[in-house]
Amino acid sequence: MAARKAGAAIFAAHCALCHGDDADGRGRRREGLNPPPADLTLPPWSESAHAAGTFRVIRRGVARTPMPAWPMLTDEQIWDLVAYLTR
Ligand code: HEC
């Protein structure tokens, strides 16, 4: 479960601002974001079957939304995030 723990730390550093400390979409910055940050505790993002899609979304971001791409994260860091978000 080392990946999950590393993912939690990366999430707190880069994602919690928008997505919330608990990944439920209730971050401090969500006010005014359109569309609002996704609740990542809900399917499909929380489902391990969706791991590859979650990886792709984090790497590339979501066009025409405030969800940024993350070119500065390594593949390993993104897989750690996926491990943290999926169950
Ligand atoms: C600037 C605010 C912001 C930050 C920072 C941010 N996100 Fe997002 N994220 C969003 C928004 C807004 C959406 C909703 C996009 C949509 O509805 O299509 C989103 C959607 C997502 C989705 C679901 C995509 C979808 O199509 O619904 C995932 C997975 C995700 N973010 C992961 C992350 C991770 C992991 C990080 C940190 C590396 C992160 N986000 C950082 C704003 C942010």
Backbone and ligand atoms as CSV (ligand in chain L), in Angstrom:
chain,resi,resn,atom,element,x,y,z
A,1,MET,N,N,0.824,-1.212,0.000
A,1,MET,CA,C,0.000,0.000,0.000
A,1,MET,C,C,0.850,1.250,0.000
A,2,ALA,N,N,2.131,1.083,-0.334
A,2,ALA,CA,C,3.016,2.255,-0.377
A,2,ALA,C,C,2.552,3.243,-1.435
A,3,ALA,N,N,2.045,2.722,-2.565
A,3,ALA,CA,C,1.595,3.597,-3.650
A,3,ALA,C,C,0.439,4.473,-3.186
A,4,ARG,N,N,-0.504,3.872,-2.471
A,4,ARG,CA,C,-1.655,4.630,-1.952
A,4,ARG,C,C,-1.218,5.791,-1.081
A,5,LYS,N,N,-0.232,5.501,-0.223
A,5,LYS,CA,C,0.244,6.520,0.702
A,5,LYS,C,C,0.957,7.657,-0.045
A,6,ALA,N,N,1.788,7.265,-1.006
A,6,ALA,CA,C,2.461,8.273,-1.827
A,6,ALA,C,C,1.422,9.079,-2.603
A,7,GLY,N,N,0.394,8.392,-3.108
A,7,GLY,CA,C,-0.660,9.067,-3.853
A,7,GLY,C,C,-1.400,10.065,-2.980
A,8,ALA,N,N,-1.632,9.713,-1.735
A,8,ALA,CA,C,-2.325,10.621,-0.818
A,8,ALA,C,C,-1.526,11.913,-0.632
A,9,ALA,N,N,-0.209,11.785,-0.548
A,9,ALA,CA,C,0.647,12.961,-0.352
A,9,ALA,C,C,0.627,13.847,-1.600
A,10,ILE,N,N,0.690,13.223,-2.779
A,10,ILE,CA,C,0.655,13.999,-4.028
A,10,ILE,C,C,-0.704,14.676,-4.165
A,11,PHE,N,N,-1.756,13.947,-3.792
A,11,PHE,CA,C,-3.102,14.504,-3.879
A,11,PHE,C,C,-3.228,15.741,-2.986
A,12,ALA,N,N,-2.733,15.623,-1.764
A,12,ALA,CA,C,-2.808,16.749,-0.827
A,12,ALA,C,C,-2.057,17.957,-1.385
A,13,ALA,N,N,-0.930,17.710,-2.038
A,13,ALA,CA,C,-0.100,18.801,-2.543
A,13,ALA,C,C,-0.701,19.466,-3.787
A,14,HIS,N,N,-1.277,18.687,-4.691
A,14,HIS,CA,C,-1.657,19.223,-6.008
A,14,HIS,C,C,-3.152,19.256,-6.290
A,15,CYS,N,N,-3.929,18.420,-5.660
A,15,CYS,CA,C,-5.313,18.207,-6.100
A,15,CYS,C,C,-6.348,18.672,-5.084
A,16,ALA,N,N,-5.991,18.632,-3.792
A,16,ALA,CA,C,-6.972,18.887,-2.739
A,16,ALA,C,C,-7.538,20.308,-2.815
A,17,LEU,N,N,-6.753,21.236,-3.312
A,17,LEU,CA,C,-7.188,22.623,-3.429
A,17,LEU,C,C,-8.526,22.703,-4.170
A,18,CYS,N,N,-8.656,21.971,-5.247
A,18,CYS,CA,C,-9.913,21.945,-6.002
A,18,CYS,C,C,-10.814,20.782,-5.574
A,19,HIS,N,N,-10.228,19.593,-5.466
A,19,HIS,CA,C,-11.055,18.393,-5.258
A,19,HIS,C,C,-11.371,18.109,-3.793
A,20,GLY,N,N,-10.743,18.823,-2.862
A,20,GLY,CA,C,-11.032,18.641,-1.443
A,20,GLY,C,C,-10.103,17.639,-0.774
A,21,ASP,N,N,-9.878,17.813,0.523
A,21,ASP,CA,C,-8.977,16.936,1.279
A,21,ASP,C,C,-9.406,15.476,1.163
A,22,ASP,N,N,-10.710,15.233,1.065
A,22,ASP,CA,C,-11.217,13.860,0.998
A,22,ASP,C,C,-11.601,13.457,-0.425
A,23,ALA,N,N,-11.173,14.244,-1.419
A,23,ALA,CA,C,-11.431,13.941,-2.836
A,23,ALA,C,C,-12.919,13.978,-3.190
A,24,ASP,N,N,-13.722,14.633,-2.332
A,24,ASP,CA,C,-15.169,14.635,-2.565
A,24,ASP,C,C,-15.633,15.852,-3.382
A,25,GLY,N,N,-14.699,16.582,-3.958
A,25,GLY,CA,C,-15.047,17.701,-4.825
A,25,GLY,C,C,-15.276,19.009,-4.083
A,26,ARG,N,N,-14.973,19.030,-2.788
A,26,ARG,CA,C,-15.292,20.212,-1.996
A,26,ARG,C,C,-14.044,20.987,-1.560
A,27,GLY,N,N,-13.147,21.211,-2.496
A,27,GLY,CA,C,-11.923,21.952,-2.168
A,27,GLY,C,C,-12.176,23.439,-1.982
A,28,ARG,N,N,-11.215,24.115,-1.398
A,28,ARG,CA,C,-11.341,25.546,-1.110
A,28,ARG,C,C,-11.510,26.373,-2.379
A,29,ARG,N,N,-10.920,25.911,-3.482
A,29,ARG,CA,C,-10.941,26.694,-4.716
A,29,ARG,C,C,-12.143,26.395,-5.603
A,30,ARG,N,N,-13.050,25.536,-5.167
A,30,ARG,CA,C,-14.098,25.108,-6.101
A,30,ARG,C,C,-15.068,26.218,-6.448
A,31,GLU,N,N,-15.192,27.198,-5.526
A,31,GLU,CA,C,-16.089,28.326,-5.760
A,31,GLU,C,C,-15.815,28.965,-7.114
A,32,GLY,N,N,-16.847,29.065,-7.959
A,32,GLY,CA,C,-16.690,29.737,-9.235
A,32,GLY,C,C,-16.144,28.858,-10.349
A,33,LEU,N,N,-15.693,27.649,-10.067
A,33,LEU,CA,C,-15.195,26.783,-11.147
A,33,LEU,C,C,-16.376,26.179,-11.892
A,34,ASN,N,N,-16.278,26.232,-13.202
A,34,ASN,CA,C,-17.358,25.736,-14.058
A,34,ASN,C,C,-16.768,24.906,-15.189
A,35,PRO,N,N,-17.062,23.590,-15.234
A,35,PRO,CA,C,-17.826,22.825,-14.258
A,35,PRO,C,C,-17.071,22.710,-12.932
A,36,PRO,N,N,-17.770,22.371,-11.858
A,36,PRO,CA,C,-17.109,22.222,-10.557
A,36,PRO,C,C,-16.204,20.998,-10.549
A,37,PRO,N,N,-15.218,20.961,-9.639
A,37,PRO,CA,C,-14.329,19.794,-9.543
A,37,PRO,C,C,-15.142,18.522,-9.300
A,38,ALA,N,N,-14.734,17.438,-9.961
A,38,ALA,CA,C,-15.446,16.166,-9.827
A,38,ALA,C,C,-15.301,15.612,-8.405
A,39,ASP,N,N,-16.367,14.957,-7.940
A,39,ASP,CA,C,-16.306,14.173,-6.696
A,39,ASP,C,C,-15.639,12.851,-7.058
A,40,LEU,N,N,-14.374,12.700,-6.655
A,40,LEU,CA,C,-13.600,11.542,-7.099
A,40,LEU,C,C,-13.845,10.309,-6.234
A,41,THR,N,N,-14.730,10.428,-5.250
A,41,THR,CA,C,-15.088,9.245,-4.457
A,41,THR,C,C,-16.197,8.459,-5.143
A,42,LEU,N,N,-16.805,9.047,-6.193
A,42,LEU,CA,C,-17.913,8.388,-6.886
A,42,LEU,C,C,-17.400,7.610,-8.098
A,43,PRO,N,N,-18.119,6.538,-8.494
A,43,PRO,CA,C,-17.781,5.871,-9.741
A,43,PRO,C,C,-17.961,6.840,-10.898
A,44,PRO,N,N,-17.275,6.732,-12.026
A,44,PRO,CA,C,-16.327,5.643,-12.279
A,44,PRO,C,C,-14.937,5.882,-11.689
A,45,TRP,N,N,-14.656,7.095,-11.209
A,45,TRP,CA,C,-13.272,7.423,-10.851
A,45,TRP,C,C,-12.761,6.604,-9.690
A,46,SER,N,N,-13.639,6.176,-8.810
A,46,SER,CA,C,-13.216,5.425,-7.625
A,46,SER,C,C,-13.071,3.934,-7.915
A,47,GLU,N,N,-13.441,3.498,-9.116
A,47,GLU,CA,C,-13.418,2.056,-9.397
A,47,GLU,C,C,-12.125,1.634,-10.066
A,48,SER,N,N,-11.526,0.589,-9.542
A,48,SER,CA,C,-10.227,0.166,-10.077
A,48,SER,C,C,-10.331,-0.242,-11.538
A,49,ALA,N,N,-11.503,-0.692,-11.974
A,49,ALA,CA,C,-11.686,-1.046,-13.389
A,49,ALA,C,C,-11.431,0.168,-14.281
A,50,HIS,N,N,-11.544,1.347,-13.704
A,50,HIS,CA,C,-11.406,2.572,-14.481
A,50,HIS,C,C,-10.002,3.183,-14.341
A,51,ALA,N,N,-9.054,2.408,-13.835
A,51,ALA,CA,C,-7.728,2.952,-13.525
A,51,ALA,C,C,-7.059,3.601,-14.740
A,52,ALA,N,N,-7.137,2.941,-15.905
A,52,ALA,CA,C,-6.458,3.484,-17.083
A,52,ALA,C,C,-7.059,4.826,-17.490
A,53,GLY,N,N,-8.392,4.931,-17.400
A,53,GLY,CA,C,-9.049,6.184,-17.747
A,53,GLY,C,C,-8.686,7.288,-16.767
A,54,THR,N,N,-8.582,6.942,-15.501
A,54,THR,CA,C,-8.216,7.925,-14.487
A,54,THR,C,C,-6.795,8.426,-14.744
A,55,PHE,N,N,-5.896,7.493,-15.076
A,55,PHE,CA,C,-4.520,7.877,-15.415
A,55,PHE,C,C,-4.519,8.887,-16.561
A,56,ARG,N,N,-5.290,8.596,-17.611
A,56,ARG,CA,C,-5.319,9.427,-18.815
A,56,ARG,C,C,-5.840,10.834,-18.493
A,57,VAL,N,N,-6.897,10.891,-17.685
A,57,VAL,CA,C,-7.484,12.187,-17.328
A,57,VAL,C,C,-6.484,13.038,-16.540
A,58,ILE,N,N,-5.766,12.411,-15.612
A,58,ILE,CA,C,-4.810,13.179,-14.814
A,58,ILE,C,C,-3.663,13.651,-15.714
A,59,ARG,N,N,-3.164,12.780,-16.566
A,59,ARG,CA,C,-2.041,13.145,-17.448
A,59,ARG,C,C,-2.429,14.281,-18.398
A,60,ARG,N,N,-3.610,14.178,-18.995
A,60,ARG,CA,C,-4.000,15.111,-20.076
A,60,ARG,C,C,-4.904,16.242,-19.618
A,61,GLY,N,N,-5.541,16.108,-18.451
A,61,GLY,CA,C,-6.524,17.095,-18.053
A,61,GLY,C,C,-7.805,16.925,-18.855
A,62,VAL,N,N,-8.754,17.824,-18.627
A,62,VAL,CA,C,-10.022,17.769,-19.356
A,62,VAL,C,C,-10.178,19.091,-20.109
A,63,ALA,N,N,-10.149,19.002,-21.436
A,63,ALA,CA,C,-10.208,20.192,-22.279
A,63,ALA,C,C,-11.445,21.032,-21.955
A,64,ARG,N,N,-11.300,22.345,-22.038
A,64,ARG,CA,C,-12.393,23.296,-21.837
A,64,ARG,C,C,-13.025,23.218,-20.442
A,65,THR,N,N,-12.269,22.712,-19.459
A,65,THR,CA,C,-12.702,22.762,-18.057
A,65,THR,C,C,-11.493,23.229,-17.248
A,66,PRO,N,N,-11.707,23.578,-15.963
A,66,PRO,CA,C,-10.554,23.986,-15.138
A,66,PRO,C,C,-9.630,22.826,-14.762
A,67,MET,N,N,-9.963,21.580,-15.154
A,67,MET,CA,C,-9.103,20.440,-14.796
A,67,MET,C,C,-7.832,20.473,-15.632
A,68,PRO,N,N,-6.686,20.811,-14.991
A,68,PRO,CA,C,-5.450,20.968,-15.761
A,68,PRO,C,C,-4.815,19.622,-16.131
A,69,ALA,N,N,-3.936,19.636,-17.138
A,69,ALA,CA,C,-3.068,18.490,-17.417
A,69,ALA,C,C,-1.902,18.542,-16.426
A,70,TRP,N,N,-1.245,17.402,-16.232
A,70,TRP,CA,C,-0.149,17.331,-15.265
A,70,TRP,C,C,1.107,16.769,-15.918
A,71,PRO,N,N,1.687,17.509,-16.876
A,71,PRO,CA,C,2.874,16.997,-17.568
A,71,PRO,C,C,4.080,16.874,-16.648
A,72,MET,N,N,4.053,17.582,-15.498
A,72,MET,CA,C,5.222,17.568,-14.627
A,72,MET,C,C,5.250,16.371,-13.684
A,73,LEU,N,N,4.156,15.634,-13.599
A,73,LEU,CA,C,4.160,14.436,-12.754
A,73,LEU,C,C,4.708,13.251,-13.543
A,74,THR,N,N,5.480,12.382,-12.877
A,74,THR,CA,C,5.987,11.180,-13.540
A,74,THR,C,C,4.858,10.152,-13.645
A,75,ASP,N,N,5.041,9.162,-14.538
A,75,ASP,CA,C,4.059,8.080,-14.640
A,75,ASP,C,C,3.846,7.440,-13.268
A,76,GLU,N,N,4.943,7.239,-12.541
A,76,GLU,CA,C,4.837,6.595,-11.234
A,76,GLU,C,C,3.975,7.428,-10.282
A,77,GLN,N,N,4.171,8.741,-10.298
A,77,GLN,CA,C,3.378,9.610,-9.420
A,77,GLN,C,C,1.897,9.542,-9.796
A,78,ILE,N,N,1.613,9.485,-11.091
A,78,ILE,CA,C,0.206,9.413,-11.503
A,78,ILE,C,C,-0.392,8.068,-11.109
A,79,TRP,N,N,0.363,6.979,-11.264
A,79,TRP,CA,C,-0.169,5.673,-10.823
A,79,TRP,C,C,-0.392,5.671,-9.311
A,80,ASP,N,N,0.477,6.379,-8.573
A,80,ASP,CA,C,0.269,6.494,-7.121
A,80,ASP,C,C,-1.059,7.201,-6.836
A,81,LEU,N,N,-1.345,8.265,-7.602
A,81,LEU,CA,C,-2.623,8.972,-7.440
A,81,LEU,C,C,-3.793,8.045,-7.756
A,82,VAL,N,N,-3.656,7.273,-8.851
A,82,VAL,CA,C,-4.717,6.343,-9.236
A,82,VAL,C,C,-4.936,5.324,-8.107
A,83,ALA,N,N,-3.840,4.830,-7.527
A,83,ALA,CA,C,-3.958,3.860,-6.428
A,83,ALA,C,C,-4.680,4.483,-5.237
A,84,TYR,N,N,-4.407,5.772,-5.007
A,84,TYR,CA,C,-5.056,6.467,-3.895
A,84,TYR,C,C,-6.556,6.632,-4.147
A,85,LEU,N,N,-6.922,6.937,-5.394
A,85,LEU,CA,C,-8.322,7.260,-5.699
A,85,LEU,C,C,-9.196,6.034,-5.909
A,86,THR,N,N,-8.602,4.903,-6.339
A,86,THR,CA,C,-9.410,3.721,-6.649
A,86,THR,C,C,-9.440,2.773,-5.451
A,87,ARG,N,N,-10.400,1.890,-5.462
A,87,ARG,CA,C,-10.489,0.942,-4.348
A,87,ARG,C,C,-10.693,-0.472,-4.869
L,1,HEC,C1,C,-7.734,24.040,-10.704
L,1,HEC,C2,C,-8.582,23.052,-10.079
L,1,HEC,C3,C,-8.223,21.581,-10.240
L,1,HEC,C4,C,-7.062,20.952,-9.836
L,1,HEC,C5,C,-5.853,21.585,-9.173
L,1,HEC,C6,C,-7.237,19.546,-10.130
L,1,HEC,N1,N,-8.442,19.335,-10.704
L,1,HEC,FE1,FE,-9.213,17.535,-11.294
L,1,HEC,N2,N,-10.868,18.448,-11.982
L,1,HEC,C7,C,-11.139,19.791,-11.883
L,1,HEC,C8,C,-12.429,20.049,-12.493
L,1,HEC,C9,C,-13.093,21.405,-12.591
L,1,HEC,C10,C,-12.927,18.813,-12.953
L,1,HEC,C11,C,-14.270,18.541,-13.641
L,1,HEC,C12,C,-14.059,18.378,-15.129
L,1,HEC,C13,C,-15.327,17.904,-15.779
L,1,HEC,O1,O,-16.402,18.040,-15.193
L,1,HEC,O2,O,-15.222,17.396,-16.887
L,1,HEC,C14,C,-11.926,17.822,-12.610
L,1,HEC,C15,C,-12.028,16.491,-12.913
L,1,HEC,C16,C,-11.142,15.511,-12.503
L,1,HEC,C17,C,-11.297,14.077,-12.755
L,1,HEC,C18,C,-12.496,13.451,-13.456
L,1,HEC,C19,C,-12.509,13.861,-14.895
L,1,HEC,C20,C,-13.883,13.837,-15.495
L,1,HEC,O3,O,-13.942,13.768,-16.726
L,1,HEC,O4,O,-14.888,13.901,-14.760
L,1,HEC,C21,C,-10.225,13.447,-12.211
L,1,HEC,C22,C,-9.935,11.944,-12.210
L,1,HEC,C23,C,-9.391,14.478,-11.628
L,1,HEC,N3,N,-9.970,15.714,-11.833
L,1,HEC,C24,C,-8.219,14.242,-10.954
L,1,HEC,C25,C,-7.381,15.245,-10.468
L,1,HEC,C26,C,-6.111,14.978,-9.833
L,1,HEC,C27,C,-5.554,13.587,-9.514
L,1,HEC,C28,C,-5.545,16.184,-9.556
L,1,HEC,C29,C,-4.183,16.472,-8.960
L,1,HEC,C30,C,-3.035,15.925,-9.701
L,1,HEC,C31,C,-6.489,17.214,-9.994
L,1,HEC,N4,N,-7.583,16.599,-10.538
L,1,HEC,C32,C,-6.306,18.582,-9.850
L,1,HEC,C33,C,-10.337,20.758,-11.318
L,1,HEC,C34,C,-9.072,20.545,-10.791
